[in-house]
Amino acid sequence: MILDYSIRPEAPGDERPIHDLVERAFAPMPFADGDEQDLVDALRERGELALSLVAVDPGSVIVGQVAFSPATIDHGDCGWFQMAPVAVCPTLQHRGIGSALIREGIERLRRSGANGVAVVGNPAYYERFGFRAVERLAPLSAHDAPFFRAMPLAGPVPAGLLRYSSAFG
């Protein structure tokens, strides 16, 4: 059982291990599209990977990753980010690694002046970090709406359609 890990920004050379980790983490998930690892690659290739943090074990093996990319509201730059994906090695899930990555990522965005973070996922899971349904703020896709949550970090709470990075398709 691994409990000893550290969190650091993604570094050159982490691309393949992150790709493999995300693929393994989402493979058994019934809600996964099977292309989550390609999303991280596309965000990176398009210069839209605003923040990528990894959790590494004492042997420097990447055991978790979280990605943040810029989002727009009604086509305007707004200082908001989309969090996706969050991945942890399947054998190490439910041990707090994903939670630590999420908290660290949000704190880094807050310190950098971000206005907010949005996520699409299990509401019960993400609400415990402070994400919530925000009246008058919605994702572009109606399919995502029941699972869409947001966390304002600074400034007024926005209204409009939140659009993800172009890498999301």
N, C-alpha and C positions, 0 to 999 in steps of 0.2 A: 504494500500500500504506500503510495507516494503522497506525502503531505508537504514535502520540502520542494518549493519551486519559487522562482522569481519572475517578475513581469518586466519586460523591456519592449522598446519599439522594434518593429520588424527591421531587419538589417539585410544588406545584400547577401545573397546566398541562402536566405530563408524561403525563397519562392517555392522550390520543389517540396521541401518538408511541409510548408503550409498547405500547398495543393493536396498533398497526400493525406494530411491530417483532416482537412475539411471533408475530403471524399470519404474517409473512414467514419468520421463522426456522423455524417448524414446518411450513410448507406442504409442503416436499419430503420430510419425514421419514415413512418408511413406518409407523412405530409410532405416529405422532401421531393423536389423535382429531379434530383440526381445530378444537377449541374451547379450546385453551390460552390464547388471548388473552381469552376470556370468563371463564376461571378467575381471572385477575388482576383483571379488572373486578369480579367477584363478591366476591373477597376484600376488595377496597377498599370496596365498597358495604356489606358486612356488618361492617366494622370489624375484619376478621380479617387484614389485611395488616400483620403485626407489624414487618416490615422489608422495604423494597424499595430496592435499590440500582441505580443506572444507571451505565453507562460512557458518557461523552460525548467526542466528538472536539473538536479545537480550535475548531470552529465552533459548538459547543454542540449538535450533533446527537447524539441518543441512538443508540448503536451496540450496546448490550448491557444486559441487565437480569436480576436475580435476585430472587426473592420468597421470603419465609419467613412461615409462618403457624403459630399455636399448634396443638399436638397434645395429645391426652390419652392416658393409658395406663389401660386398664380404667375409662374414664369419669372419671378424676380429673385435675385440673390437676397437671402434673408438671414444668413448666419445660422441656418439650421442644418442638421446632419441626419442621415439615415444610418442606423446601426444594423449591420448585417454583413456576413453571418457571424454567429457566435458558435465556436466549435471547440470541443474538448475530446481528447482521446477516449473512445468508448469504454475502455477498462478503468478510466479515472473519473468518469462522470459522477455527479452527485456528491462531490467532495469539496465544493466551494471554489474550484478553479474558474469556472465560467462566471460565477458571481464576482469574484475578485477582478477578473478582466473587465467586466461591465462597469463596475464601480470606478476602477482606475481610468478607463476610457472616458467616462462621463466627467470625472474630475479634471482630467487633462483638457478636455474640451471647454469646461467651465473656466479654467484658468487662462485659456487662450482667447476668451471673449465670445465663445459661441452663444447663440441665443436659445438653442434648443436641440433636442434629439428626438427622433421618431423611430419607431420599431413596429414591425409586423410579426406577431407571434402569439404564443399562449398568454392571454391577458392575465391569468392568475399568477404566472411566473413573473412577468415584467412589471406588474403593478407593485410588487413588493420592493422594487427599486425606486418607485416614485413615478413611474409612467402611468398615464391615465387617459381616458377618453377626453378630448378637448372639444368643447362645443364650437362649432363653425370651422374646425380644422379637420380635413378629411384627406385620405389618399385618393389619387386619381382613379385607381381601380376599385370598383364596387365590391369585387371579390375579396379585397384586403380589408374592407371597412370593419367587419366584426372583430378583426384581430389587430387593428391599428391602434396604437397608443403613442402618446407624446409626453415629453418632459420639457416644459419651458425652463430655461436656465437664467435668462436675463431679458429685460425689456418687456413690452406689452405682449400678451398672448395673441398670436396671429390668427387670422381667419383666412380661409381659402383652401385651394387644392394643393396639397403637398406632392411634389413630383420627385421621384428618386433619380439618381444618376442614370444617364443613358445606358450604362452597362447592365441595368436591370431589365432591359428589353422594352 
